[in-house]
Amino acid sequence: MCKLSHPYRSLPASGAHPIYLFMFIETETTPNPSSLKFLPGRSVMVAGTREFASPEAAEASPLAEAIFDTGEVVNVFFGSDFVTVTAGPGADWGALKSQVVTILLDHFVSEAPLFAGGSADGISVPAEEIEMAVEDRAEDAEIIASINELLETRVRPAVAGDGGDIAYRGFSEGVVYLTLQGACAGCPSSTATLKQGIESLLTHYIPEVNEVRAA
């Protein structure tokens, strides 16, 4: 998997509210050249992750909606302590980056709720349910438990480092179905991540797994 590089700190322009001086947004590149990972130095999602792939989906979160309102964003992803933003084709990251930093500063300094109908203390609407690609069978329960344990302990931390996440979508006849999210979803190396990285790991530790496919 690709490693992140070149982190830097960003502060608002002169004249910003004094409280901004006590907070900075760290930004990291991701393996996806269209995505940047923003780290506010505090918790974003108390549990789980949440992806917004359209302005309509972003209506569930005032923060995601504000980022989409820049007009150049096609995906927003909330991780445990980061926000990954994916820009559309032709977007000018030089200008967009400053806009996103300002939006994030406004949100976290004001301690606004992350989700509509939520509160500032971490209570939020639940993550959207992931539609399964295939229906799991009861007789595969032990295999599926092993798959999810490896995904949770070995895979998810690595893809989170790259600004994304991975969702389990089912297991059938030796095939594991997964969906990459956030920066990992449109990354040029996503196929390699699935086939050379995750597939190699799962087939090594779980004999019943023969293949991993994107779903």
C-alpha positions in Angstrom: 0.0 0.0 0.0 1.2 3.5 -0.7 2.6 5.6 2.2 1.5 9.1 3.0 4.1 11.8 2.7 4.7 15.6 3.1 2.4 16.5 6.0 2.2 20.2 6.8 0.3 22.5 9.1 -2.1 25.2 8.0 -3.5 28.2 9.8 -6.1 30.7 8.7 -5.1 34.0 7.2 -4.4 37.1 9.3 -7.4 38.6 10.9 -8.9 35.2 11.9 -10.6 34.8 15.2 -8.0 34.5 18.0 -9.2 31.1 19.1 -7.9 29.8 15.7 -4.4 30.3 17.0 -4.9 27.4 19.4 -5.8 25.0 16.6 -4.3 23.9 13.3 -5.4 21.5 10.6 -2.6 19.1 9.4 -2.9 18.0 5.8 -1.5 14.8 4.3 -1.4 13.6 0.7 -2.9 10.2 -0.1 -2.1 7.6 -2.8 -5.1 9.1 -4.6 -3.9 12.3 -6.3 -7.4 13.7 -6.2 -7.8 13.3 -2.4 -6.3 15.1 0.6 -6.5 13.9 4.2 -7.2 16.6 6.8 -6.4 16.0 10.5 -7.9 18.4 12.9 -6.0 17.0 15.9 -9.2 15.8 17.6 -11.9 13.1 17.2 -14.1 13.3 14.1 -16.2 10.1 14.3 -16.7 8.6 17.8 -17.3 5.2 16.2 -17.2 3.8 12.7 -16.7 5.8 9.5 -19.1 7.7 7.2 -18.8 8.4 3.4 -20.7 11.0 1.4 -20.5 10.4 -2.3 -22.9 13.1 -3.4 -24.3 16.5 -2.3 -27.6 14.8 -1.6 -25.9 12.3 0.8 -24.0 15.1 2.4 -27.3 16.7 3.6 -27.1 14.4 6.6 -24.0 16.4 7.9 -23.6 20.2 8.0 -19.9 19.8 7.7 -20.0 17.5 4.7 -22.6 19.7 3.1 -20.4 22.8 3.6 -17.4 21.0 2.0 -19.6 20.0 -1.0 -20.8 23.6 -1.3 -17.3 24.6 -2.5 -18.5 23.2 -5.9 -15.4 21.2 -6.6 -15.8 18.2 -4.3 -17.1 14.7 -5.3 -16.5 12.8 -2.1 -16.2 13.5 1.7 -15.1 10.8 4.1 -15.2 11.0 7.9 -12.7 8.7 9.8 -12.0 8.4 13.5 -9.6 11.5 13.5 -9.5 12.7 9.9 -11.6 14.0 7.1 -10.7 13.0 3.5 -11.8 15.2 0.7 -11.8 14.1 -3.0 -11.9 16.8 -5.6 -13.5 16.5 -9.1 -11.5 16.5 -12.3 -9.8 19.8 -13.0 -10.3 21.2 -9.5 -7.7 23.6 -8.3 -6.4 22.1 -5.0 -4.4 25.3 -4.3 -7.5 27.2 -3.7 -9.8 24.4 -2.6 -7.4 23.3 0.2 -7.7 26.7 1.9 -11.5 26.6 1.7 -11.7 23.2 3.2 -9.3 24.2 6.1 -11.4 27.2 6.9 -14.6 25.1 6.9 -13.0 22.6 9.2 -11.7 25.3 11.5 -15.1 26.9 11.7 -16.8 23.6 12.5 -14.4 22.4 15.2 -13.9 25.7 16.9 -17.7 26.2 17.1 -18.1 22.6 18.4 -21.0 22.2 16.0 -22.8 18.8 15.6 -21.2 16.6 13.0 -24.6 15.3 11.8 -28.0 17.0 11.4 -30.0 16.1 14.5 -26.9 15.2 16.4 -25.1 17.0 19.2 -21.6 18.3 19.7 -20.6 15.6 22.2 -20.3 12.8 19.7 -23.9 11.7 19.5 -24.8 11.3 15.8 -27.0 9.6 13.3 -25.8 6.0 12.5 -23.7 5.2 9.5 -25.6 4.2 6.4 -26.0 0.4 6.0 -23.7 -1.1 3.4 -25.7 -3.1 0.8 -24.4 -6.7 0.6 -23.1 -7.9 -2.7 -24.0 -11.5 -1.8 -25.9 -13.1 1.0 -23.8 -14.7 3.7 -24.6 -18.3 4.6 -25.0 -19.4 8.2 -22.6 -22.3 7.6 -19.9 -19.8 6.7 -20.2 -17.9 10.0 -16.8 -18.9 11.4 -15.0 -18.1 8.1 -16.8 -14.7 7.9 -15.8 -14.0 11.5 -12.2 -14.7 10.6 -12.4 -12.5 7.6 -13.8 -9.6 9.5 -11.3 -10.0 12.3 -8.4 -9.7 9.8 -10.0 -6.8 8.1 -10.5 -5.0 11.4 -7.0 -5.7 12.9 -4.7 -5.8 9.8 -6.4 -4.0 6.9 -8.6 -1.2 8.3 -5.7 0.6 10.1 -3.6 0.5 6.9 -6.3 2.0 4.7 -7.2 4.5 7.3 -3.6 5.7 7.1 -4.2 6.3 3.4 -7.4 8.3 4.1 -10.0 5.7 3.6 -11.7 2.6 4.8 -12.9 -0.8 3.6 -16.4 -2.3 3.9 -17.2 -6.0 3.9 -19.8 -6.8 1.3 -20.1 -10.6 1.6 -18.5 -14.0 1.2 -19.5 -16.8 -1.2 -17.8 -19.8 -2.8 -14.4 -18.7 -1.7 -14.8 -15.1 -2.9 -14.7 -12.1 -0.5 -16.5 -9.0 -1.7 -15.1 -5.6 -0.5 -15.7 -2.0 -1.1 -12.9 0.6 -0.7 -14.1 4.0 0.6 -12.7 7.5 0.9 -9.4 8.2 -0.8 -8.9 4.5 -1.5 -12.1 4.3 -3.6 -10.7 6.1 -6.7 -7.0 5.5 -6.0 -5.0 4.3 -9.1 -3.5 1.6 -6.8 -6.8 0.4 -5.5 -6.7 -2.8 -7.7 -3.3 -3.6 -6.4 -4.4 -2.9 -2.8 -7.3 -5.4 -3.2 -5.5 -8.1 -5.2 -1.9 -7.9 -4.0 -2.5 -6.7 -0.5 -5.8 -7.8 0.9 -6.2 -10.9 -1.2 -2.7 -12.1 -0.3 -3.4 -11.6 3.4 -6.8 -13.3 3.5 -5.8 -16.3 1.3 -2.7 -16.8 3.5 -4.5 -16.9 6.8 -7.9 -18.3 5.7 -7.7 -21.4 3.4 -11.3 -21.1 2.4 -10.7 -17.7 0.8 -9.6 -18.0 -2.9 -10.2 -14.5 -4.2 -11.1 -10.9 -3.3 -13.3 -8.8 -5.6 -14.4 -5.2 -5.6 -18.1 -4.7 -5.0 
